[in-house]
Amino acid sequence: MTEPSPILVLTTGGTIDKAYFDATSQYQISDTMISRLLEVARVTHPFTIEEVLRKDSLELDDADRADIAARVAASESDRIVITHGTDTMTVTAAALRGIADKTVVLVGALAPARFAESDAAFNLGMAFATAQVAPRGIYVAMNGSVFAEGTVVKKDGRFVRLAAD
């Protein structure tokens, strides 16, 4: 039996990795919670985690997206999960459009993973499963759904399928 190839998890920041700092009375991106979430979920599928950025997605620019795309394209892994802030997740997904030989799933959370009532663990689990079974392409896994790149928009605090023309 062949050992499954590891999933590469690239972290970029976003709400999923935010923490509340009383001293500043605001949320800031902190150390990633992804390894802890996968540990608590008792994930046995091999994975590696690499930090790319620690930014709110509203702070990402074209150079950041080019860096993310370059990391994905250069990776030996053909199954990749990218943690990302939700505000510009679909913009980054579009920037990855030209990468055809990999399954890439972008995922985030609407509440920090450190919160008891966060959607982070569920969304990450969906992304991790999607990365294992979906055909090559770029996907967004949020709100209990998986969307192909270009078919989703964030509207009123949730991700919904774009209406057909």
Secondary structure, DSSP 8 states (H G I E B T S, - for coil): ------EEEEEEESGGGEEEETTTTEEEE-S--HHHHHHHTT--S-EEEEEEEEE-GGG--HHHHHHHHHHHHH-S-SEEEEE--STTHHHHHHHTTT--SSEEEEE--SS-TTSTT-SHHHHHHHHHHHHHHS-SEEEEEETTEEEETTSEEEETTEEEE----
